[in-house]
Every structure is written in structure tokens, then in C-alpha cells.
Amino acid sequence: MNLHDNDSAGRLITRDREPPFLEPWHAQALAMASLLVSSGQISPVSWTNALGAAIRASGENGTADDSESYFIAVLSAIEALLADSGKVSKAELHEREHAWEEAYLRTPHGQPVTLD
């Protein structure tokens, strides 16, 4: 990605002419990772290692090498680091994932998904 390339609206674009974040959660995931590192909750080295491992695992599973798989790897790395550090349990992560899934399934198309 060349961060100096802009489209006609002034938005950042990648080399393949797509915006760097195709979905709001992509930006939110990177923002969470940045906050966790900058606040000292996880070290930069731990973050780099975890993200690299998640990306490698994604490739080994035959997942397409695209923007979506990258941001899924970002989420996976965040979850792994928080679970490994004891800041959140795997059970809590599992519960939250299912709560979001249920909220998504009951939300009418076009409406924002929210948790109760």
C-alpha cells in the first residue's frame, strides 16, 4: 500500500485501488491492536510474533491471501495474546463471539448490529 496515493475523494487507497479498510471492523481491529501495544498491555514483539503466526496459520489452512484474511488474522492474534496473558479467558471470548453472532442473526438487514 502506498499511503500517499489518494483517490478523487482524498481517501487512502491500496495498490490494487481498494481502500485500506473494506469494513469498519478492519479499522477497529487495528485500532485495538495499536491501543493494546501503546498502553503496554502487550509488547510490540509479542504483537509482531502473534500476528505473524496468525498470518502463517491462515496460509497453511489454505485461506485466500486477501484483505479479509489479514484482518481475521489480526483478530486472531489479539484474541490469542489476551487469552495467553490471562486478561480474558477462552470461554469469555467464545461467549462474546456467540453473543455477536446471535445479535447479527436477529438484526434486520441494513441496521447496525448491537449487543444487549
PyMOL commands that set and color helices and strands:
alter all, ss='L'
color gray80, all
select helices_A, chain A and resi 24-38+44-60+67-85+90-106
alter helices_A, ss='H'
color red, helices_A
deselect
rebuild
show_as cartoon
